[in-house]
């Protein structure tokens, strides 16, 4: 069975790639990426859009989003505080570093 343009775009995005209209036109000969994205969203895909800027214009780039983007997750850095630690082994290890 022949794959449709929508199926090819869906698989391309599911593979972790992002796609702009120009790339979509060149790769899949599809000039209506926004319409395809709309239909894929109706099917339940979590497609996100980010706006990219060049010297001449701005354009949309679509990608499969995570439920919580990594850039918003707080990951505390593990730091050793010699003043508040109560473990002498950690303190001596810190002194020797």
N, C-alpha and C positions, 0 to 999 in steps of 0.2 A: 504494500500500500504506500502510495506517495505521500510524503509529509507536506503539510500546508505551510505557508509562510508563518502563520501563527504558531504552529508546532515547533518550527525551527527556532523562532525567536524565544519561545518559552524554554526550550532546551538550552539555548545559549545563555539565557539569564539564570536558569537553575544550575548551570555549570559554574556560576560565580562570576560571570562577566557582567560588565556594565555596557550600556548601548545608547548611543545618541542617534538622532535622526539621520545624520550624514552617514554614520557607520551602517545603520540599518539599510539605507538606500544602496550603499555600495556592496554590502554583504548578502542581503536577502532580496534586493530589488523591490523593497517595500517602502512606499512613500507615505504611509499612514501609521507610523509607529504609535502615536498617541491613541488612535482607535484600537489598535491591537492591545496596548497596555490596559485600556479601559475594559476590554473584554476579558483579559486575563485576570484583572482584579475582580470582576464579577464571578469568575471561576474560583476565587478564593486565594489567589497568590498575593503575597505581601510585597507588592512592588512599590518601591520608593523612588522619588525623583529628587535630584539635586541640580541646582542651577550652576553651570560652569560659565566662566567669563573669559573671553579672548579680547584682543585689541579691537576687533571689529564689531563683535556682537556677543550676546549671551545666548546660551542654548541649554536645553534640558538633557540630562543623562539619567537613564532609568537603571535600576538594579534591584535585586531581591533583598529586602531589608530583614533585619533581625527584629525580634520582639522588643528588645532594648538595645539600641545602638551602643557599641563598645565605648565610643567617645564620651558617653554620659555615665558610664559605670564608675563608681569611686572605688579605686583599689588602693588601700592605704599602704604606704611604704613602710617596711619594717625597719624601725630605727631603735637603736639601743640607747637608753638614757641612763648614764652612770649614777645619776643622783637618785632616781626613784627605784632602781633595781634592788631586790632583796636577795638575789641569788649570787653568792660570792664566786661561784664557778664562772658565771657569765661575766662578772666584773673583771676577773683575772684574764679571761679570754679576750675581753675588750682591750685591756691594758697591753696585752702581748701583740695585738694587731698593728 
